[in-house]
Amino acid sequence: EDVSRRDANYHPTVWGDFFLTHSSNFLENNDNILEKHEELKQEVRNLLVVETSDLPSKIQLTDKIIRLGVGYHFEMEIKAQLEKLHDHQLHLNFDLLTTSVWFRLLRGHGFSISSDVFKRFKNTKGEFETEDARTLWCLYEATHLRVDGEDILEEAIQFSRKKLEALLPELSFPLNECVRDALHIPYHRNVQRLAARQYIPQYDAELTKIESLSLFAKIDFNMLQALHQSELREASRWWKEFDFPSKLPYARDRIAEGYYWMMGAHFEPKFSLSRKFLNRIIGITSLIDDTYDVYGTLEEVTLFTKAVERWDIEAVQDIPKYMQVIYTGMLGIFEDFKDNLINARGKDYCIDYAIEVFKEIVRSYQREAEYFHTGYVPSYDEYMENSIISGGYKMFIILMLIGRGEFELKETLDWASTIPEMVKASSLIARYIDDLQTYKAEEKRGETVSAVRCYMREYGVSEEEACKKMREMIEIEWKKLNKTTLEANEISSSVVIPSLNFTRVLEVMYDKGDGYSDSQGVTKDRIA
């Protein structure tokens, strides 16, 4: 039939069959590496748990273990150290550098701690005083854990950023790179694996480095990378078997980028199965998004939405032929997810939550398709309410929660499903960042509804002012996200990591544009 269809002209995958065949030979090429890894791990553990009165050194060590990406081996030990540090009054003797690291570590791990600890570092005029670049770097990093109303940290961020920008050209390696990375994406907002990859060579060049810790971090990174490569190889094989790229040429072929997204959100070996399923779900979700956004007619996508609501293989007869591969793929993934991960843990009820959040995102895509095909222009609030769902973060936070399995109470899923402040803040940051980077490309293919345009229309402001407002909103929502993670309780605590980590991935993925749709530049380098 002669139907007029749009095309977003997404570039083909930049990887070809690279990940189908590529594998790391790190373990094969290094004899006794597992024994060496275990031996170094014990050495680092001993350093961490040894009693000492030198608290600043213990704080620095704890921070470096986490920054180097090996903190997941010592979660219990780190928690015990931080509890001791939290209960200690000796912080009153710390200098500004140590106070900054101590503050960031404790807040970053959910300990409540007042920003008043920085008051004593101001002079009689009420200004911070330091010219030391390393201290300024640590202070700047600490300010990103601020919550609303913390004027002292607002002052500290302006002060430290300005000073660091001025000092940067004079700094030498490795401190210059540490500062440059922080000014670009602060540690608290960075993807942990990427931050570790950046910091390992920087730490290795430090004169005060601990040899065993540096070597352990390198070996551990390579071992984990080999695992991640094998997971991506399996995902690429699954994608190729379904032959999505040739069956759906209008859609983004981004299985590697989707893997990077899920690995960025939870990289630890114990979450391998969770990554596998979430990677497949993001792959299918992306195909559905492109079908609704770009290719499908309103009639076709409405049929698909009805089929998703039915959630039954028989419904495949009711949808256009080209959509059937997506539908059968979708049902297969969730069936696998249920059999191999959810039921294996004895939490059978989880599958209902997983399917419901998936149906919910499809409904939100349906609404956006209706905006486009009918020319309806929603109000700013109406647009944002729908886009909190269509941005995908509520779904991925709940799916990752289920995938990780680190919650005891069914109430946790009920709570997360109501879009509490923590999930909402993460979802809003995702929407603002996404829209800022994609609204112009979407307008070129005829879509005029975005956060930027709705805001301009409703408040009568210029495009530049609307974009500035979105950037301000990102900062406001980060402060809310920080606050809710500090207030976490028995029900909400297991939602903290998914909410924070997905937000971090988006900060990185969309840092220089839409790094998912157009992954030819910085995204390609980061994945490689």
C-alpha positions as CSV (number, residue, x, y, z in Angstrom):
1,E,0.0,0.0,0.0
2,D,1.1,3.5,-0.6
3,V,1.6,5.0,2.8
4,S,3.7,8.1,3.4
5,R,6.4,7.3,6.0
6,R,9.1,9.3,7.6
7,D,12.7,8.4,8.0
8,A,15.0,9.7,10.7
9,N,18.1,8.7,8.6
10,Y,19.8,7.0,11.6
11,H,23.3,5.9,10.7
12,P,23.9,2.1,10.6
13,T,25.7,0.5,13.5
14,V,29.3,1.7,13.8
15,W,30.4,-1.7,15.0
16,G,29.5,-4.1,12.1
17,D,30.1,-7.6,13.4
18,F,33.0,-6.5,15.7
19,F,31.5,-7.6,19.0
20,L,30.3,-10.9,17.5
21,T,33.9,-12.1,17.1
22,H,35.9,-9.8,19.5
23,S,37.0,-11.2,22.8
24,S,39.6,-10.4,25.3
25,N,42.5,-12.8,25.8
26,F,43.5,-11.2,29.0
27,L,43.0,-14.3,31.2
28,E,44.5,-16.6,28.6
29,N,47.6,-14.4,28.0
30,N,48.3,-13.9,31.7
31,D,49.3,-17.1,33.6
32,N,48.2,-17.3,37.3
33,I,46.4,-14.0,37.0
34,L,43.4,-15.2,39.1
35,E,45.8,-16.1,41.9
36,K,47.6,-12.8,41.6
37,H,44.2,-11.0,41.6
38,E,43.2,-12.8,44.8
39,E,46.5,-12.1,46.5
40,L,46.3,-8.4,45.7
41,K,42.7,-8.3,46.8
42,Q,43.7,-9.5,50.3
43,E,46.5,-7.0,50.5
44,V,44.1,-4.1,49.7
45,R,41.6,-5.5,52.2
46,N,44.2,-5.5,54.9
47,L,45.1,-1.9,54.1
48,L,41.5,-0.9,54.4
49,V,40.7,-2.7,57.7
50,V,43.9,-2.0,59.6
51,E,43.3,0.2,62.6
52,T,45.0,3.6,62.4
53,S,44.9,7.0,64.1
54,D,45.8,8.6,60.8
55,L,42.2,9.2,59.6
56,P,43.0,11.5,56.7
57,S,45.1,8.7,55.1
58,K,42.2,6.2,55.7
59,I,39.7,8.6,54.1
60,Q,42.0,9.0,51.0
61,L,42.5,5.2,50.8
62,T,38.8,4.5,50.9
63,D,38.1,7.1,48.3
64,K,40.8,5.8,45.9
65,I,39.6,2.2,46.2
66,I,36.1,3.4,45.2
67,R,37.3,5.7,42.4
68,L,39.5,3.0,40.9
69,G,36.4,0.9,40.5
70,V,37.3,-1.9,42.9
71,G,35.1,-0.8,45.9
72,Y,32.5,-3.5,45.0
73,H,34.9,-6.1,46.4
74,F,34.9,-4.5,49.8
75,E,31.4,-3.2,50.3
76,M,31.1,-4.5,54.0
77,E,34.5,-3.1,54.9
78,I,33.9,0.3,53.3
79,K,30.5,0.5,55.1
80,A,32.2,-0.2,58.4
81,Q,34.9,2.4,57.8
82,L,32.4,5.0,56.8
83,E,30.3,4.3,59.9
84,K,33.4,4.9,62.1
85,L,34.2,8.1,60.2
86,H,30.6,9.3,60.5
87,D,30.6,8.9,64.3
88,H,34.0,10.5,64.8
89,Q,34.3,14.1,65.9
90,L,37.9,14.3,64.8
91,H,36.8,15.8,61.5
92,L,37.1,19.2,63.3
93,N,40.8,18.8,62.8
94,F,40.7,18.0,59.1
95,D,42.0,20.4,56.5
96,L,39.7,21.5,53.6
97,L,41.0,18.8,51.3
98,T,40.3,16.0,53.7
99,T,37.0,17.5,54.8
100,S,35.8,17.7,51.2
101,V,36.7,14.0,50.5
102,W,35.2,12.9,53.8
103,F,32.0,14.9,53.1
104,R,31.6,13.5,49.6
105,L,32.3,9.9,50.7
106,L,29.7,10.0,53.5
107,R,27.0,11.8,51.6
108,G,27.6,9.6,48.6
109,H,26.9,6.6,50.8
110,G,23.7,7.9,52.3
111,F,25.1,9.3,55.6
112,S,23.4,12.5,56.7
113,I,26.0,15.2,57.3
114,S,25.7,18.9,57.5
115,S,27.4,21.3,55.0
116,D,28.1,23.5,58.0
117,V,31.4,21.5,58.2
118,F,32.7,23.9,55.5
119,K,32.0,27.1,57.5
120,R,35.3,27.1,59.3
121,F,37.2,27.4,56.0
122,K,35.8,30.9,55.3
123,N,37.7,34.0,56.2
124,T,36.4,37.0,58.1
125,K,34.8,38.3,54.8
126,G,32.9,35.1,54.5
127,E,34.9,33.9,51.5
128,F,36.7,30.6,50.9
129,E,40.5,30.8,50.9
130,T,42.8,28.4,49.1
131,E,44.9,28.4,46.0
132,D,45.9,24.8,46.2
133,A,44.6,23.0,43.0
134,R,44.2,19.6,44.6
135,T,42.1,21.0,47.5
136,L,40.0,23.0,45.0
137,W,39.4,19.8,43.0
138,C,38.3,17.9,46.0
139,L,36.0,20.8,47.1
140,Y,34.5,21.1,43.6
141,E,33.7,17.3,43.6
142,A,32.1,17.6,47.1
143,T,29.8,20.4,46.0
144,H,27.9,18.1,43.6
145,L,26.3,16.3,46.6
146,R,24.5,19.5,47.6
147,V,20.8,19.7,48.3
148,D,18.4,22.6,48.0
149,G,19.1,25.6,50.3
150,E,22.8,24.8,50.9
151,D,24.1,28.3,50.1
152,I,27.6,27.5,51.4
153,L,28.0,24.7,48.7
154,E,26.5,27.0,46.0
155,E,29.3,29.5,46.9
156,A,31.9,26.7,47.0
157,I,31.0,25.4,43.6
158,Q,31.3,28.9,42.0
159,F,34.5,29.6,43.9
160,S,36.2,26.3,43.1
161,R,35.1,26.1,39.5
162,K,36.4,29.6,38.7
163,K,39.8,29.0,40.4
164,L,40.2,25.6,38.8
165,E,39.5,27.0,35.3
166,A,42.2,29.6,35.9
167,L,44.7,27.2,37.3
168,L,44.2,24.4,34.8
169,P,46.7,25.5,32.1
170,E,49.5,25.5,34.7
171,L,48.8,22.1,36.1
172,S,50.8,19.0,35.1
173,F,49.8,15.3,34.7
174,P,48.0,13.6,36.5
175,L,46.3,16.5,38.4
176,N,45.5,18.4,35.2
177,E,43.5,15.5,33.9
178,C,41.7,14.9,37.2
179,V,40.6,18.5,37.2
180,R,39.7,18.5,33.5
181,D,37.6,15.4,33.9
182,A,35.8,16.9,37.0
183,L,35.0,20.2,35.2
184,H,33.6,18.2,32.3
185,I,31.6,15.6,34.3
186,P,32.0,15.6,38.1
187,Y,32.7,12.2,39.7
188,H,29.2,12.1,41.4
189,R,27.5,12.4,38.0
190,N,29.9,10.1,36.1
191,V,29.4,6.5,35.1
192,Q,31.5,4.5,37.5
193,R,33.3,2.3,34.9
194,L,34.2,5.3,32.8
195,A,35.4,7.2,35.9
196,A,37.6,4.2,36.8
197,R,39.0,3.9,33.3
198,Q,40.0,7.6,33.5
199,Y,41.4,7.4,37.0
200,I,43.5,4.2,36.8
201,P,46.3,5.8,34.7
202,Q,46.0,9.0,36.7
203,Y,46.5,7.2,40.1
204,D,49.2,5.1,38.6
205,A,51.2,8.3,37.9
206,E,50.8,9.6,41.5
207,L,54.0,9.8,43.5
208,T,52.2,8.6,46.6
209,K,50.4,5.6,44.9
210,I,50.1,2.3,46.7
211,E,51.6,-0.2,44.2
212,S,49.4,-3.2,45.2
213,L,46.2,-1.1,44.9
214,S,47.3,0.3,41.5
215,L,48.1,-3.1,40.1
216,F,44.9,-4.7,41.6
217,A,42.8,-2.0,39.9
218,K,44.4,-2.7,36.5
219,I,44.0,-6.4,36.7
220,D,40.4,-6.1,38.0
221,F,39.4,-3.7,35.2
222,N,40.7,-6.1,32.5
223,M,39.0,-9.1,34.1
224,L,35.7,-7.2,34.3
225,Q,36.2,-5.9,30.7
226,A,36.6,-9.5,29.5
227,L,33.3,-10.4,31.2
228,H,31.5,-7.4,29.7
229,Q,32.8,-8.2,26.2
230,S,31.5,-11.8,26.5
231,E,28.1,-10.5,27.5
232,L,28.0,-8.1,24.6
233,R,29.1,-10.9,22.3
234,E,26.1,-12.9,23.4
235,A,23.8,-9.9,23.1
236,S,25.1,-9.2,19.5
237,R,24.4,-12.8,18.6
238,W,20.8,-12.6,19.9
239,W,20.3,-9.3,17.9
240,K,21.7,-10.9,14.8
241,E,19.5,-14.0,15.1
242,F,16.4,-11.9,15.1
243,D,17.9,-9.9,12.2
244,F,16.3,-6.7,13.4
245,P,18.5,-4.4,11.3
246,S,17.5,-5.8,8.0
247,K,13.8,-6.4,9.0
248,L,13.4,-2.9,10.5
249,P,15.9,-0.7,8.5
250,Y,14.2,2.5,9.7
251,A,15.1,1.8,13.4
252,R,18.3,2.5,15.3
253,D,20.7,-0.5,15.3
254,R,22.2,0.1,18.7
255,I,22.6,-3.1,20.7
256,A,26.2,-2.2,21.8
257,E,25.1,1.3,22.9
258,G,22.2,-0.3,24.8
259,Y,24.6,-2.6,26.5
260,Y,26.9,0.3,27.5
261,W,23.8,2.0,29.0
262,M,22.9,-1.1,31.1
263,M,26.5,-1.9,32.0
264,G,27.0,1.8,33.1
265,A,24.1,1.4,35.4
266,H,25.3,-1.8,37.1
267,F,28.7,-3.3,36.1
268,E,29.4,-5.8,38.9
269,P,29.8,-9.5,37.9
270,K,26.9,-10.6,40.1
271,F,24.5,-8.6,38.0
272,S,25.4,-10.4,34.7
273,L,22.0,-11.9,34.1
274,S,20.2,-8.6,34.9
275,R,22.4,-6.8,32.3
276,K,21.6,-9.5,29.8
277,F,17.8,-9.0,30.1
278,L,17.9,-5.2,30.5
279,N,20.1,-5.0,27.4
280,R,17.5,-7.0,25.4
281,I,14.6,-4.9,26.8
282,I,16.3,-1.6,25.9
283,G,16.9,-3.0,22.4
284,I,13.3,-3.9,21.9
285,T,12.1,-0.6,23.5
286,S,14.3,1.3,21.1
287,L,12.7,-0.5,18.1
288,I,9.2,0.3,19.4
289,D,10.1,3.9,20.1
290,D,11.4,4.4,16.5
291,T,8.3,2.6,15.1
292,Y,6.0,4.9,16.9
293,D,8.2,8.0,16.4
294,V,9.2,7.6,12.8
295,Y,7.8,4.8,10.7
296,G,4.4,3.6,11.9
297,T,1.1,5.2,10.9
298,L,-1.3,6.1,13.8
299,E,-3.5,3.1,12.8
300,E,-0.6,0.7,12.9
301,V,0.8,1.8,16.3
302,T,-2.7,1.8,17.8
303,L,-3.0,-1.9,16.8
304,F,0.4,-2.6,18.3
305,T,-0.6,-0.8,21.6
306,K,-3.7,-3.0,21.8
307,A,-1.6,-6.1,21.2
308,V,0.7,-5.1,24.0
309,E,-2.2,-4.6,26.3
310,R,-3.4,-8.1,25.5
311,W,0.1,-9.6,26.0
312,D,-0.7,-12.8,24.2
313,I,1.0,-14.5,21.3
314,E,-2.4,-14.8,19.5
315,A,-2.5,-11.0,19.2
316,V,0.4,-11.2,16.7
317,Q,-2.2,-11.9,14.0
318,D,-3.8,-8.4,14.6
319,I,-0.7,-6.3,13.9
320,P,1.1,-5.4,10.6
321,K,3.6,-8.0,9.4
322,Y,6.7,-5.8,9.9
323,M,5.8,-5.3,13.6
324,Q,5.4,-9.0,14.3
325,V,9.2,-9.6,14.8
326,I,9.2,-6.9,17.5
327,Y,6.1,-8.4,19.3
328,T,7.4,-12.0,19.3
329,G,10.8,-10.7,20.4
330,M,9.2,-8.8,23.3
331,L,7.2,-11.7,24.6
332,G,10.2,-14.0,24.4
333,I,12.4,-11.7,26.4
334,F,9.9,-11.4,29.2
335,E,9.3,-15.1,29.2
336,D,13.1,-15.7,29.6
337,F,13.3,-12.9,32.2
338,K,10.6,-14.7,34.2
339,D,12.0,-18.2,33.9
340,N,15.7,-17.6,34.3
341,L,15.9,-14.7,36.7
342,I,12.7,-13.9,38.5
343,N,11.2,-17.3,39.3
344,A,14.7,-18.7,40.0
345,R,14.7,-16.3,43.0
346,G,11.2,-17.2,44.2
347,K,9.8,-13.7,43.6
348,D,7.2,-14.7,41.0
349,Y,5.1,-11.6,41.6
350,C,7.9,-9.4,40.0
351,I,7.0,-10.3,36.5
352,D,3.6,-8.5,36.8
353,Y,5.4,-5.3,37.7
354,A,7.9,-5.8,34.8
355,I,5.1,-6.3,32.3
356,E,3.0,-3.4,33.6
357,V,5.9,-0.8,33.3
358,F,6.5,-2.0,29.8
359,K,2.8,-1.6,28.9
360,E,3.0,1.9,30.5
361,I,5.9,3.0,28.3
362,V,4.1,1.8,25.1
363,R,1.0,3.8,26.2
364,S,3.2,6.9,26.5
365,Y,4.6,6.3,23.0
366,Q,1.0,6.0,21.7
367,R,0.2,9.4,23.3
368,E,3.2,11.0,21.6
369,A,2.3,9.4,18.2
370,E,-1.2,11.0,18.7
371,Y,0.4,14.4,19.3
372,F,2.2,14.1,16.0
373,H,-0.5,12.6,13.8
374,T,-3.3,14.8,15.1
375,G,-1.3,18.0,15.5
376,Y,-2.4,18.3,19.1
377,V,-0.1,20.5,21.2
378,P,-0.1,19.5,25.0
379,S,0.5,22.0,27.8
380,Y,4.0,22.0,29.3
381,D,2.7,20.1,32.4
382,E,0.8,17.6,30.3
383,Y,3.8,17.0,28.1
384,M,6.1,16.5,31.1
385,E,3.7,14.1,32.8
386,N,3.7,11.8,29.8
387,S,7.4,12.2,29.1
388,I,8.4,11.2,32.6
389,I,7.1,7.8,31.4
390,S,8.2,7.9,27.7
391,G,11.8,8.8,28.7
392,G,12.0,5.2,30.0
393,Y,13.6,5.8,33.4
394,K,10.7,4.7,35.6
395,M,10.7,1.5,33.6
396,F,14.4,0.9,33.7
397,I,14.7,1.8,37.4
398,I,12.0,-0.8,38.2
399,L,13.4,-3.4,35.8
400,M,16.9,-2.9,37.3
401,L,15.5,-3.2,40.8
402,I,13.9,-6.5,39.8
403,G,17.0,-7.6,38.0
404,R,19.4,-6.8,40.9
405,G,17.0,-8.6,43.3
406,E,18.4,-6.7,46.3
407,F,15.2,-5.8,48.0
408,E,13.2,-7.8,50.5
409,L,9.8,-6.1,50.3
410,K,7.1,-6.2,47.7
411,E,6.3,-2.7,49.0
412,T,9.5,-1.4,47.4
413,L,8.1,-2.2,44.0
414,D,4.7,-0.6,44.9
415,W,6.5,2.5,46.2
416,A,8.7,2.8,43.1
417,S,5.7,2.3,40.8
418,T,4.0,5.5,42.3
419,I,6.8,7.6,40.8
420,P,8.1,8.9,44.1
421,E,10.4,12.0,44.2
422,M,13.6,9.9,43.7
423,V,12.3,8.2,40.5
424,K,10.7,11.4,39.4
425,A,13.9,13.4,39.7
426,S,15.9,10.9,37.8
427,S,13.2,10.8,35.1
428,L,13.0,14.6,34.8
429,I,16.8,14.9,34.5
430,A,16.6,12.3,31.8
431,R,13.9,14.2,29.9
432,Y,15.5,17.6,30.2
433,I,18.9,16.3,29.0
434,D,17.4,14.2,26.2
435,D,15.1,17.1,24.9
436,L,17.9,19.6,25.0
437,Q,20.0,17.4,22.8
438,T,17.4,16.1,20.4
439,Y,14.6,18.6,19.9
440,K,16.3,20.2,16.9
441,A,16.8,16.9,15.1
442,E,13.2,15.9,15.8
443,E,11.9,19.2,14.4
444,K,13.7,18.5,11.1
445,R,11.4,15.5,10.7
446,G,8.3,17.4,11.6
447,E,8.0,16.9,15.4
448,T,7.2,20.1,17.2
449,V,6.4,18.9,20.6
450,S,9.3,18.9,23.1
451,A,9.9,20.3,26.6
452,V,11.7,23.3,25.0
453,R,8.9,24.2,22.6
454,C,6.1,23.6,25.1
455,Y,7.9,25.8,27.7
456,M,8.4,28.5,25.1
457,R,4.8,28.5,24.0
458,E,3.4,28.4,27.6
459,Y,5.7,31.0,29.2
460,G,6.3,33.2,26.1
461,V,10.1,33.0,26.4
462,S,12.8,32.7,23.7
463,E,14.4,29.4,22.7
464,E,17.6,30.5,24.5
465,E,15.7,31.3,27.7
466,A,13.8,28.0,27.5
467,C,17.1,26.0,27.1
468,K,18.6,27.9,30.0
469,K,15.6,27.1,32.1
470,M,16.0,23.4,31.3
471,R,19.6,23.5,32.4
472,E,18.6,25.1,35.7
473,M,15.9,22.4,36.1
474,I,18.6,19.7,35.7
475,E,20.5,21.2,38.7
476,I,17.3,21.5,40.8
477,E,16.4,17.9,40.1
478,W,19.9,16.7,40.9
479,K,19.6,18.4,44.3
480,K,16.2,16.6,44.8
481,L,17.8,13.3,43.8
482,N,20.6,13.9,46.3
483,K,18.1,14.7,49.0
484,T,15.9,11.7,48.5
485,T,18.9,9.3,48.5
486,L,20.0,10.8,51.9
487,E,16.5,10.2,53.2
488,A,16.2,6.6,52.0
489,N,14.7,4.0,54.3
490,E,14.1,0.2,54.4
491,I,11.5,0.4,51.5
492,S,13.3,3.0,49.3
493,S,17.0,2.3,49.9
494,S,17.3,-0.4,47.1
495,V,16.0,2.2,44.6
496,V,18.9,4.6,45.3
497,I,21.5,2.9,43.1
498,P,19.2,2.4,40.0
499,S,18.0,6.0,40.3
500,L,21.5,7.5,40.6
501,N,23.2,5.2,38.1
502,F,20.7,5.6,35.3
503,T,20.9,9.4,35.7
504,R,24.7,9.2,35.5
505,V,24.6,7.2,32.3
506,L,22.4,9.8,30.7
507,E,24.7,12.7,31.8
508,V,27.5,10.8,29.9
509,M,25.5,9.5,27.0
510,Y,24.0,12.9,26.0
511,D,27.0,15.0,27.1
512,K,28.0,16.1,23.6
513,G,24.6,15.6,21.8
514,D,22.4,12.5,21.4
515,G,25.1,9.9,21.9
516,Y,22.7,7.0,21.5
517,S,21.1,7.9,18.1
518,D,24.3,9.4,16.8
519,S,27.0,7.1,18.4
520,Q,29.7,7.8,15.8
521,G,31.7,10.2,18.0
522,V,32.4,10.3,21.7
523,T,30.1,7.3,22.5
524,K,32.0,5.1,20.1
525,D,35.3,6.1,21.8
526,R,33.9,5.4,25.3
527,I,32.4,2.0,24.4
528,A,35.7,1.0,22.8
